[in-house]
Amino acid sequence: MQEDVPTYEKKNSFNEFNIVQSRTTVDEQVSRVIKILSENKANNRFQEVLSKAFASLKLQAIGGKSEFYITPFIADELSTIEDEDIPKYIFHRYRYDIFPAEKQLDEFPPYLQIEPSSICNFRCVFCYQTDKSFNSDRVNHMGSMTFQTYKKIVDMAEGNIEFLSLASRGEPLICKDFNKMMEYSVGKFLNLKVNTNASLMSESNIHALLCGGAKTIVFSADAAVEPLYSKLRVNGNLDKVLKNIEKFQNIRDKQYSKLKVITRVSGVFVSEEQDMDQMVNVWGDLVDQVSFVKYNPWENVYDSPETNISTPCSDLWRRMFVWFDGKVNPCDTDYKSHLATGNINESNISDIWLGHSYNRLREKHQEGNRKNISPCKKCSVL
């Protein structure tokens, strides 16, 4: 059994984070939120959480330390939120940041990750798409979500979950119903994020991404120069991706200049060859943010050595994954769904989230039995 295994904290996953098109500051947003919350007449469901958030932010305002606080990343998100929606945003941000640490549950997951497609045209060196036993046509892991399934998920989530993303094991733009999905999402969520490698992005996709359903659009790129880009993003072409993002930015500037949306180029930091200054120099004129996230060995947890980690995984209280076929999984490190907890076509989000399979998994982690669960015993996510 390995010792001293590097751990991966989902809450603090950024390795480096740069806001290149600044629109606000942390101090501005802390003051703004405190003012709004001080005047807020929340209902009973929100009041306890908002009171705790309010106390934490007042402490942050005078330089104190608290568990809940606004970072530059959160401040940028807050700048896109209207004043009347700030209490709702803070309520759901608090659930995302604090509930997992306190092992607290309510009826819905703080974050919902929806997979439009598990198929990908890239074979990035750090990704589970390199596992041929996963992406082979002969296995049942490959497919794209239908609009009917997506609609069912969105209808369940609307009004209950505000933090969602469209991404997981594959490239979302491969899904033929992607544009329709985006159009159906307009006005439904405060914080819907889309991740794409941008290689397949067409003009119609761009308009779908900018129709108002998404609040954050992330272009996945781990380098700004060749041959490093193609070395990491196997099957990718930097020139093509660069041109696609340039086209996106041109359309955004000309036709959607008033849209409050955040764009980001984000890569996985796996090599000292990757240079943030270089990333900002190339991508900084095209997007609002540039970042690297910490590397977690996603490419094949099943063949990894066991760890001695006994700390419960926070994602069991933070995030639910819904695959293209409606299958629900507690994490994407388990990309072959050994730990599947239900199916959205057979039950609803709340019943699965609070159901026996999910709760039994949480109990085992809390009892220190992570070492007896596969693939949790080989995973380093906290």
N, C-alpha and C positions, 0 to 999 in steps of 0.2 A: 504494500500500500504506500502511495506517495505521501510525502510530507512537504510542508512549505509550498503548496501549490498556489500560484497567483489566483486571486479571486476576482470576480467581475461583478461590480455593483450596478444593477440596472438603473438605480436612481441617479447615479453619478457616472454616466457612460461617456461623457465627452472627454477626450484626451486634450484637445485644443478647440477653442471656440472664438471666432472673430465676427463681430458685427461690422461690416464694411460700409453699409448704408445706414448710418445711425438716424433714428427717428425719436429717441427718447433716452432717458437715463433711469437708473435704478431709483435714485432719490425722488425724481419726478413721479414715478409710478407708486412708490411707497406712500408719498404724501397724498396722491390722488386716491388710492385705495382706502387709506385711513379716513379721509374726508367722506367718501361715499359710504363706507361701512358705518361711520358714526351717525349718519342720517338714515340708515337703512331700517325699514320696519319688516324684518324677515318673518316668515312663517315658522312654525315650530320645527319643521324638518331641517331648516337651515340654521336656526338660531344658535344652537350649541356649538356647531362647527365654526360659524362666522365669529362668534365671541372669542373663541380660541385663536382664530386667525388674526382678529383685530388686536388682541393682546400681544401676539408675537410680532406683528408689524410695528406696533407702537414701540416695542423694545428695539427692533431693528432701526427705527428712525432716530434713536438716540445713541446708536452704536453698540447696542447690546447684542447678545447671541441668543438665538432661539432655534428650535427645530424647524419651524416654518418661516421661510424668508423669501424675498424676491431677489432673483439673480438677474444678470443682464439678459439671459435667455428668456426668462419669464417676463421681464419688463418689456421686451420687444413684442411678445405675444399680447401683453396687456394693452399696448398701444394700438392694437387692431380691434379692441373690444369697446363697444359703446358703453357709456356710463351706466345705463339701466341694466346692462348685463354683467357688470362687474361682480355683484354679490354671487351670482350663479357661477361665474368663472372661478372665483376664489373658493367657493364651496367645493367644486369639483377638483381644483388644483390641490386643495388641502387633502381631499380623499386620496388623490394619487400619491402625494408626497408623504403623508403621515399615517394613513390607515395601515399600509403594509408593515411599517415599523412597530405599530402597536398591535398588530394581528387583529385588526378590527374589520368587521364585515357589515355591509348592509345589503339591500336587495339586488344591487347591480355591481358589476366590476367597475373600478375607477377608469379603466382603459379597455377599449375593445379593438382588437386588431383583426381586420377582415382581409382575406386573401382572394383577390380577383382571379389570380391564376397561380398555379404551382409550377408552371412551365417557364423556363428562362432561356433566352438566346445567348447568355454569357455563361462562362464557367470560371468565375472568379476563384482565385487560389485559396481564399479563406472561407469559401461557401460550401454548403452541403450539396450544391449542384454538381460538385466534383465526384460525389459518390454515385457510381453507375448503378448501384442497386436501388438507388432512390429515383433517378431520372430516366430509367429505361422505359421504353414504350410497353414493356411486358409486365410492368407492375401497376398497381392501382393508385399510385401517389400522384399521377399526372392528370391535370384537367383544368378547366376554367369554370368559374361560377356563372350560373345563369342569372339573368336580371330578376327572375321571380324569387330566387333564393336571396339575392341582395335586398330586394324590396322587403321581404319578410324580416330580415335582420334589422334594417333601418327602421321599420315600423315598430319593432320591439324596443329599439334603443332610443328613439326620439323622445326627448323629455326626461330621460332617465340616465343617459350617458352622454357626456359632452366631449370627452377626449377619445378620438378614434383615429385609426390610420388604415389606409388601403395599401397593404404591402405584407409580404411575409416570405414564403419560400420561393416565389417566382417573380416575374416581371409583369406588373399590372396591365400594361398597355397591350399585352398579348390577348387579353380578354376581349372578345368581340363586342361585349355589351358595356365596355368601360365608359364610353361617352354617355350612354344612357344612365349608367349608375351615378355619374357625376351630376347630371342634370336633376336626378331625383333627390340628390342630397342638398340642393340649394335651400338655404334658410333653416336647415334642420339642426345643425350642430355649431357650437361655439369654436370648436377646435378639431377640425378634420384635416389630417395630414396625408399626403400622397407621396410615396417613394417610387422613383423610376430611374432606370439607367439612361434614359433620354435617347437611346439609340433608335427606337422605333417611333419617336414622336413626330406626328404629322400635324398639319395645320388644323385639322378637325380636332385632334387630341388637345392641342394648345387651347383652342376655344372652350373645350369641355373643362380643362383644368382651370380656366379663368372665368367660368360661368358663375362662380360664387359659392360653389359647394365646398371647395377646399380653402382652408385658411393658411396652410403651410404646404409648400411644394418643394420636395427635396430631390435634387438631382445627384445620384450616386456616382462619384468619381474620386478615385484614390490618388490621382497624380495629375499634373498639369503638363507633362512633357512625355514624349516617346523616347525610348522604348518602354519606360517604366509603366505607363498607363496600360499598354497591351500585355505587359508581363503580369500585371496584377488582375486586370479585367480581360481574361482570355476570351477571344472572339470579338472584343470591342475595338472600335476605331475612334481615336481621339478627335480627329478632324471632323468626322460625321457628328459626333456628340456636341462638339463645340459649335458647329453650324446650327444644329437643332436648338441649342440653348440661346444662341444669338437670335434666331428667328422667334423663339418664345419671347425674349425680351423686347424685340421690336414690336410685336403684336401687343404685348402688355403696355408698352409706353404709348402706342398710338390709339388703342381701342379700350384699354382698361386702366387708364391712369389713376382713376379715383378708387379703384378696388383695393380694399385693405387686405392684402395677402403678403405673406412672407415667403421669399424664395431662398433656397440654401443649396450650396454644393457641399456634400458631406462624403468623406471617405473613411475607410477602416485603416487605422494606423498599424501596419504590420512590418514596416521596414524603416531603417534610419535614412534610406534614400528619399523618403517622402519629406517634402519641405513645405512648411506652412506659408512662408513668405512667397514662395513660387506659386503656390495655390492661390493666394490672394492676388498676386500680380496678374494671373491669367483669368481667374474667375470673378475677381472682385468688381469689375465693371458690369457684370451680367446678373449678379444676384445680390441679395441683401446680407447674406451670412455665408461664411465658409468655416467648415469644422472638420475635425477628425474625431471619430469615436474610438474608444479603446477596443483592442482586439480580444475577442473571446473565441476559443477554438471550436467554432460551429461546424467545421467541415466534416467531422465524424465523431460524435460523442460516443457512439457505440463501441468503437475500437480504441477509445482512450483508456489509459490506466485509471484505476480507482483512486479517489482522493481520500483524505481523512476529514473532509469538511462535514461538520455536523450542524452548522447553522442552517435554519430553515430558509428556503428560497422565498424571497419577497414577492416574486411574481404570482405566487399562489393566492396572494391577497391584493394584487395590483392589476393583473391583466388576464384577459381571456382571448384566445385565438380561435377564429372560425375559418376552417379551410374551405377551399372552393366547393366541396361537396356537402358542406353543412356540418362536417365533423368538428367537434369542439375539443381543443387541446389546451392544457395549462401552460405550455411554453413552445417556442419554436426550436429550442435546442434539441428537443425530442421530435425531430422532423419526420420520423416514421410513425409517430402517434402511438407509441407503446402505452402512453398514459391517458389516452382519449377518455373524456368524461361525459360524452353524450353527443347528440346530433341536433342541430337547430331545426331540422325538418321533423323531428319527433317530439321536441319539447321547447320551452321558451328559455330565454337567456337567464332570467332570475332563478327558475327551477334548477337549471344546470349549475349555476354559480353557487347555489346553496344546497345542492344535492349531495347524495351519499358519496359518490365517487370523488368529487372535489374535496369534501370535508374529510373523508378518510385519508386522502393524500396529505392534507394539511396536518391532520392529527399525527400521522407517522413522522412528518418532518419535525413537528414540535416535540415529539417524544424522543428525538435523537436517533430515529431509525432511517435517516436518509441513506445510510450505508447499505440498507437492505432493499432499496428501491432502484430499479434499473429504468432509465439511465441516470437518475439523480446521483447515484454513487460515483459517477464518472464526470459529473458536471461541476463547474466552478462558479456558477451564478449564485449570488446571494440576494 
